[in-house]
Amino acid sequence: MFRVLRIVVLLLILATVAQEAWLARSRATEWKDALRVAIYPINGDGGAAAAAYVQGLPPNAYAAIERFFAEEAARHGLENTRPLTVRLAPPVASLPPQPPRNGGRFDNVRWSLQMRWWAWRHDDVPGMTPQVRLFVLFFDPATHSQLPHSVGVERGLIGVINAFASRDQTGSNMVIIAHELLHTVGATDKYEFGTNLPRYPDGYAEPDRNPLYPQTFAEIMGGRIPVSETRAEIPESLGYTVIGDATATEIGWAKQ
């Protein structure tokens, strides 16, 4: 009996959260006003290098993301010339709950609820309440050559992003943050999970290019610049990425 009651309570909570999330995303992605995005820096590995990097971030550290979205919105004909604003929140001292690896649907739902609760408790941003919350964990590249996969909760307006605490990798960090930000407002991945190669045609910035290779830019949700049929390169900055037509449609910038 107690187990049945617990399941019923969980289902009620899920229904309430789902409804609130749907309403929040619907309002956020009408794109009538600037979407309010907050980036919360976190010392991901607890080391001195990551701590110094986090403390040294200037208030306008992520202005490049604002510019990228403004330029792409204009290219797609969006009436709103300032689709989003990005604010740097004060550093967060604790680590967010980690998403399950190869977890089932229940595990993912449980993590999503835990993440929303944790985000609410660490939502320390001056001014208006943000609509999208991106928690960026920074790691010292000297001790972390590879990072766990970042997660943007699709249509959930929350992301957990792993990045390198290095000025040399600021550009690639921006690409990852923008990619996960797009996930939170409905964009889907456009690369093959086994190879990480962009999926043709939606994962290509210039699918009609002739000759097709090498491409010059990466479609942001494709993640890489295809230089041949079997090879693709990670873009160094947002200047080498675009929001493709399929992604623009998914986030409400273009008609279906």
C-alpha positions as CSV (number, residue, x, y, z in Angstrom):
1,M,0.0,0.0,0.0
2,F,2.8,2.4,0.9
3,R,4.6,1.6,-2.4
4,V,1.4,2.4,-4.4
5,L,1.0,5.7,-2.5
6,R,4.6,6.7,-3.1
7,I,4.2,6.0,-6.9
8,V,1.0,8.0,-7.0
9,V,2.7,11.0,-5.2
10,L,5.6,10.8,-7.6
11,L,3.3,10.8,-10.6
12,L,1.5,13.8,-9.2
13,I,4.8,15.6,-8.7
14,L,5.9,14.7,-12.2
15,A,2.7,15.9,-13.7
16,T,3.0,19.3,-11.9
17,V,6.6,19.7,-12.9
18,A,5.9,18.8,-16.5
19,Q,3.0,21.3,-16.7
20,E,5.1,24.1,-15.2
21,A,8.1,23.2,-17.4
22,W,5.8,23.3,-20.5
23,L,4.3,26.6,-19.6
24,A,7.7,28.1,-18.8
25,R,9.3,26.9,-22.0
26,S,6.3,28.1,-24.0
27,R,6.6,31.6,-22.6
28,A,10.4,31.6,-22.9
29,T,10.5,30.5,-26.6
30,E,7.9,32.9,-27.9
31,W,11.0,35.1,-28.6
32,K,9.0,38.2,-28.1
33,D,11.3,39.4,-25.3
34,A,14.9,38.5,-24.6
35,L,15.3,35.1,-23.1
36,R,17.0,35.5,-19.7
37,V,20.0,33.2,-19.4
38,A,22.2,32.8,-16.3
39,I,25.5,31.0,-16.2
40,Y,26.6,29.7,-12.9
41,P,30.4,28.9,-12.7
42,I,31.5,26.0,-10.5
43,N,34.9,24.7,-9.6
44,G,34.4,21.2,-11.0
45,D,37.5,19.5,-9.7
46,G,38.1,21.4,-6.5
47,G,41.6,22.4,-7.6
48,A,43.4,25.7,-7.4
49,A,43.6,26.3,-11.1
50,A,39.8,25.9,-11.6
51,A,39.2,28.0,-8.6
52,A,41.4,30.8,-9.9
53,Y,39.7,30.6,-13.3
54,V,36.2,30.8,-11.9
55,Q,37.1,33.8,-9.7
56,G,38.7,35.6,-12.6
57,L,35.7,35.5,-15.0
58,P,34.7,39.0,-15.9
59,P,31.0,40.0,-15.8
60,N,30.8,40.1,-19.6
61,A,32.6,36.7,-20.0
62,Y,29.8,35.3,-22.2
63,A,28.9,38.3,-24.3
64,A,30.0,36.3,-27.3
65,I,27.0,34.0,-26.8
66,E,24.6,37.0,-26.9
67,R,26.3,38.2,-30.1
68,F,26.1,34.8,-31.7
69,F,22.4,34.4,-31.1
70,A,21.7,38.0,-32.2
71,E,23.5,37.5,-35.5
72,E,21.9,34.1,-36.2
73,A,18.4,35.4,-35.3
74,A,18.9,38.3,-37.8
75,R,20.0,35.8,-40.4
76,H,16.9,33.7,-39.9
77,G,14.7,36.8,-40.0
78,L,13.6,36.8,-36.4
79,E,11.9,40.1,-35.5
80,N,13.4,40.2,-32.1
81,T,17.0,41.6,-32.6
82,R,18.0,40.6,-29.1
83,P,16.8,37.0,-28.6
84,L,18.6,36.5,-25.3
85,T,20.7,38.1,-22.5
86,V,23.4,36.2,-20.6
87,R,24.4,37.1,-17.1
88,L,27.2,35.6,-15.1
89,A,25.9,34.5,-11.7
90,P,28.1,34.3,-8.5
91,P,30.1,31.1,-8.3
92,V,28.3,28.1,-6.8
93,A,30.2,26.2,-4.1
94,S,28.6,22.8,-4.3
95,L,28.3,20.3,-7.2
96,P,25.0,19.6,-8.9
97,P,23.7,16.0,-9.0
98,Q,25.3,14.1,-11.9
99,P,23.1,12.7,-14.6
100,P,22.9,8.9,-14.8
101,R,25.1,7.1,-17.2
102,N,23.1,4.8,-19.5
103,G,20.1,5.2,-17.1
104,G,16.6,4.3,-17.9
105,R,13.7,6.6,-18.2
106,F,12.9,6.5,-14.5
107,D,16.6,7.3,-13.7
108,N,16.5,10.3,-16.0
109,V,13.2,11.6,-14.6
110,R,14.5,11.2,-11.1
111,W,17.7,13.1,-12.0
112,S,15.7,15.8,-13.7
113,L,13.6,16.3,-10.5
114,Q,16.7,16.3,-8.3
115,M,18.4,18.8,-10.7
116,R,15.4,21.2,-10.6
117,W,15.3,21.1,-6.8
118,W,19.1,21.7,-6.6
119,A,19.0,24.5,-9.1
120,W,16.2,26.2,-7.2
121,R,18.3,26.1,-4.0
122,H,21.3,27.6,-5.7
123,D,19.5,30.3,-7.8
124,D,21.5,33.3,-6.6
125,V,21.4,35.9,-9.4
126,P,20.7,39.6,-8.8
127,G,17.9,41.1,-10.7
128,M,15.1,39.4,-12.7
129,T,14.7,35.6,-12.3
130,P,16.5,33.8,-15.1
131,Q,14.5,31.6,-17.4
132,V,17.4,29.3,-18.4
133,R,19.9,28.2,-15.9
134,L,23.3,26.8,-17.1
135,F,25.6,25.3,-14.4
136,V,29.1,25.2,-15.9
137,L,31.7,23.0,-14.1
138,F,35.3,24.0,-14.9
139,F,38.1,21.5,-14.8
140,D,41.9,22.0,-15.0
141,P,43.0,20.7,-18.4
142,A,46.4,19.8,-16.9
143,T,44.7,17.0,-14.9
144,H,41.6,16.3,-17.0
145,S,42.3,15.6,-20.7
146,Q,38.7,14.5,-21.3
147,L,35.5,15.6,-19.7
148,P,32.1,13.9,-19.0
149,H,29.3,14.6,-21.5
150,S,27.4,17.8,-20.9
151,V,23.7,17.7,-20.6
152,G,21.1,20.3,-21.6
153,V,17.7,19.1,-20.5
154,E,15.7,19.2,-23.8
155,R,12.9,21.7,-23.4
156,G,13.8,21.9,-19.7
157,L,15.6,25.3,-19.4
158,I,18.4,23.7,-17.3
159,G,21.8,22.5,-18.3
160,V,24.9,21.0,-16.7
161,I,28.0,21.7,-18.7
162,N,31.6,20.5,-18.3
163,A,34.3,22.9,-19.6
164,F,38.0,23.5,-19.3
165,A,39.4,26.1,-17.0
166,S,41.7,27.6,-19.6
167,R,41.6,30.9,-21.5
168,D,43.0,29.0,-24.5
169,Q,39.8,27.0,-24.7
170,T,37.4,29.8,-24.1
171,G,36.2,29.6,-27.7
172,S,35.4,25.9,-27.6
173,N,33.8,26.3,-24.2
174,M,31.5,28.9,-25.8
175,V,30.5,26.4,-28.5
176,I,29.6,23.7,-25.9
177,I,27.6,26.2,-23.8
178,A,25.7,27.5,-26.8
179,H,25.0,23.9,-27.9
180,E,23.6,22.9,-24.5
181,L,21.6,26.1,-24.3
182,L,19.9,25.3,-27.5
183,H,19.0,21.8,-26.1
184,T,17.2,23.5,-23.2
185,V,14.8,25.3,-25.7
186,G,14.1,22.3,-27.9
187,A,17.0,21.7,-30.3
188,T,18.1,18.1,-30.9
189,D,21.5,16.7,-31.6
190,K,22.4,16.4,-35.3
191,Y,25.4,14.1,-35.2
192,E,25.9,10.3,-35.3
193,F,26.4,9.1,-31.7
194,G,28.8,6.4,-32.7
195,T,31.2,8.5,-34.7
196,N,30.4,12.1,-33.6
197,L,30.2,13.0,-37.3
198,P,27.6,15.6,-38.3
199,R,24.5,14.0,-39.8
200,Y,23.7,15.0,-43.3
201,P,21.9,17.2,-44.2
202,D,20.6,18.8,-41.0
203,G,24.0,18.6,-39.2
204,Y,25.7,20.5,-42.0
205,A,26.0,24.3,-42.1
206,E,26.1,24.3,-45.9
207,P,24.3,21.1,-47.1
208,D,24.0,22.5,-50.6
209,R,27.7,23.4,-50.9
210,N,29.4,22.1,-54.1
211,P,31.7,20.5,-53.6
212,L,30.3,19.4,-50.3
213,Y,33.7,19.0,-48.6
214,P,35.4,20.7,-46.9
215,Q,32.7,22.6,-45.1
216,T,33.7,26.0,-43.7
217,F,31.4,26.1,-40.7
218,A,29.8,23.8,-38.2
219,E,26.0,23.6,-37.6
220,I,25.9,24.2,-33.9
221,M,23.9,21.0,-33.1
222,G,26.0,19.0,-35.5
223,G,28.9,20.0,-33.4
224,R,31.8,19.8,-35.8
225,I,33.0,21.1,-39.2
226,P,32.9,18.2,-41.8
227,V,36.1,18.3,-43.8
228,S,35.6,15.0,-45.5
229,E,33.0,12.2,-45.5
230,T,34.9,10.5,-42.6
231,R,36.5,13.4,-40.7
232,A,35.2,16.5,-38.9
233,E,36.9,19.1,-36.8
234,I,35.8,20.8,-33.6
235,P,35.2,24.5,-34.2
236,E,37.5,26.8,-32.3
237,S,34.8,29.4,-31.5
238,L,31.3,30.4,-32.2
239,G,32.6,32.4,-35.2
240,Y,32.9,29.0,-37.0
241,T,29.3,27.9,-36.2
242,V,25.8,28.6,-37.5
243,I,22.2,27.7,-36.4
244,G,20.9,25.6,-39.3
245,D,17.4,25.7,-40.7
246,A,16.3,22.5,-38.9
247,T,17.5,23.8,-35.5
248,A,15.9,27.2,-36.1
249,T,12.6,25.4,-36.7
250,E,12.9,23.3,-33.5
251,I,13.4,26.4,-31.3
252,G,10.6,28.4,-32.9
253,W,12.7,30.7,-35.1
254,A,11.2,29.4,-38.4
255,K,7.8,28.0,-39.4
256,Q,7.4,24.2,-39.6
